[in-house]
């Protein structure tokens, strides 16, 4: 090819070296430029059509990330390399330019291929539990550093090892410059290795006003979409320095906690009389309990006379109410009976006697859970008066109006 081209140019421009080199330049320009245009316009279109008919998803990801564009740009450089012998005086700088292009587009191609690999990995369910985006970014940074070292050493005409040894002298400066990157790298390894954070986790981090789902984990930032739909980006290394609450354990346990107390007015607590017992015994949730408990109480009271009433055992309306709560919640199919199930009294306060309900719903999703909790307390609050009990609440303006009207 070289001899043919030289003879052709010598025949056109036999005695004029300037025109000779102009002709060579034009041929190089059109050969390289035409090949670049053909490949980037028609070549990419052909590749897109072939990929669109393929069932393989990896080639779609490679196309999206620009891998084929990087590879196509290498071909015009190859053509330039083949025709560089036409310029013997400038062969060395041309070869350096070509090799520089190889480094640039080669680094671009590897970077794109890694990004495409992560895109494919995200299509698999395991990616939610074991994301690799941070690892991919670490490899990409290493590839970019290697690419920069090769490019700089090539331009300087030095061995890459000479440049690397020079970098060792400024390692302290690099550590300062890349402080956040190093911290993020350590945090990413901890996050991925220990599984402390995954995409889809609901986390709370009050210091950064975070309360929502993790939507992306990268080397530098973790993106969270709050419940108000705002998106917060928190530096990855913060998750190894700051405390945060991850609700994943709640979701994986199969139960979501209800921990709420009813404040009972202690002035309404009393011994249950026969009338109240007869009324409550009609309820299926209390009938068996009252019947069996009555036998136990009667057997105990046989040891005491009627006059010694303080020593005798009795039903109380608060005790019957607690038993009703227990049976009522056991009968509820939405409650997880395999987890903590507790109905208890807390220490009395100036606001009354707290009766705490500490249970778990089987549905861990927020909206259904709140619906189940509301239904439970709607029913309990509406029935508490049947036990001759009152819920404590601070007096309102309406209460004072009623008092004034009674005085009048």
PELINTA-V860204 format. One record per pair of residues at least 12 apart in sequence whose C-alpha atoms are under 7 Angstrom apart, sorted by the first residue. I is the first residue (numbers start at 0). J is the second residue. D is the distance in Angstrom with one decimal. If there is no record, write none. Layout:
# PELINTA-V860204
((I J D) (I J D))
This chain:
# PELINTA-V860204
((1 84 6.7) (1 85 6.5) (31 75 5.4) (31 78 6.4) (31 79 6.3) (34 75 6.0) (35 72 6.9) (35 75 5.6) (38 71 6.4) (57 119 6.4) (60 115 4.8) (60 118 6.6) (61 111 6.9) (61 112 6.1) (61 115 5.3) (64 111 5.3) (64 114 6.8) (64 115 6.2) (65 111 6.2) (66 108 5.0) (66 111 5.2) (66 112 6.2) (69 104 5.3) (69 107 6.2) (69 108 5.4) (70 104 6.9) (70 108 6.5) (73 101 6.4) (73 104 6.7) (76 97 5.8) (80 94 6.8) (80 97 6.8) (99 150 6.2) (102 146 6.4) (102 150 6.6) (106 142 6.8) (106 143 6.6) (106 146 6.0) (110 139 5.8) (113 135 6.5) (117 132 6.3) (127 197 6.2) (127 198 5.4) (128 197 5.8) (129 191 6.7) (132 217 5.7) (133 187 6.3) (133 217 4.9) (133 218 4.4) (136 218 6.3) (180 219 6.9) (182 236 5.5) (183 218 6.0) (183 219 5.7) (183 235 5.4) (183 236 4.5) (184 218 6.4) (186 235 6.3) (186 236 5.0) (186 238 6.9) (186 239 5.6) (187 218 6.3) (187 235 6.9) (198 213 5.0) (198 214 5.4) (198 215 6.0) (198 216 6.8) (199 212 5.5) (199 213 5.1) (199 214 6.1) (200 212 5.4) (200 213 5.4) (200 245 6.8) (200 246 6.8) (200 247 5.7) (201 213 6.4) (201 245 6.0) (201 246 5.4) (201 247 6.5) (202 243 6.8) (202 244 5.4) (202 245 4.4) (202 246 6.0) (203 243 5.7) (203 244 5.0) (203 245 6.6) (204 243 4.9) (204 244 6.6) (209 225 6.4) (209 231 6.9) (210 225 5.2) (210 226 6.7) (211 223 6.2) (211 224 5.4) (211 225 4.0) (211 226 5.3) (212 224 5.4) (212 225 6.5) (218 235 6.6) (219 234 5.7) (219 235 5.3) (220 232 6.0) (220 233 5.4) (220 234 4.3) (220 235 4.7) (221 233 5.3) (221 234 6.2) (221 235 5.6) (250 363 5.8) (253 361 6.0) (253 363 6.6) (254 335 6.4) (254 359 5.2) (254 360 5.3) (254 361 4.8) (254 362 6.3) (254 363 5.7) (255 359 5.0) (255 360 5.2) (255 361 6.8) (255 362 6.8) (255 363 5.0) (256 358 5.8) (256 359 4.2) (256 360 6.4) (257 357 5.7) (257 358 5.3) (257 359 5.7) (258 356 5.7) (258 357 4.7) (258 358 6.7) (259 355 5.7) (259 356 5.5) (259 357 6.9) (260 353 5.7) (260 354 5.3) (260 355 4.1) (260 356 6.0) (261 353 5.4) (261 354 5.2) (261 355 6.4) (262 350 6.8) (262 351 5.4) (262 352 5.4) (262 353 4.5) (262 354 6.4) (262 390 5.7) (262 391 5.5) (263 351 5.3) (263 352 5.0) (263 353 6.2) (263 389 5.9) (263 390 4.6) (263 391 5.4) (264 351 5.0) (264 352 6.6) (264 389 5.5) (264 390 5.5) (264 391 4.7) (265 351 5.6) (265 352 6.2) (267 387 6.8) (267 388 5.1) (267 389 6.0) (268 316 6.4) (268 317 6.2) (268 388 6.4) (269 315 5.8) (269 316 6.1) (270 313 6.6) (270 314 5.9) (270 315 4.3) (270 316 6.2) (271 314 5.3) (271 315 4.8) (271 316 5.3) (284 323 6.5) (284 326 5.9) (284 327 6.8) (285 323 6.4) (296 312 6.0) (296 313 7.0) (300 312 6.5) (316 386 5.6) (316 387 7.0) (320 386 6.6) (321 342 6.8) (325 342 6.6) (333 360 5.7) (333 361 5.6) (334 359 5.9) (334 360 4.4) (334 361 5.5) (335 359 5.6) (335 360 5.3) (335 361 4.9) (338 359 6.6) (339 358 5.9) (339 359 7.0) (340 357 6.1) (340 358 4.8) (341 356 6.2) (341 357 5.0) (341 358 6.2) (342 355 5.8) (342 356 4.9) (342 357 6.3) (343 355 5.3) (343 356 6.9) (350 391 6.5) (351 391 6.3))
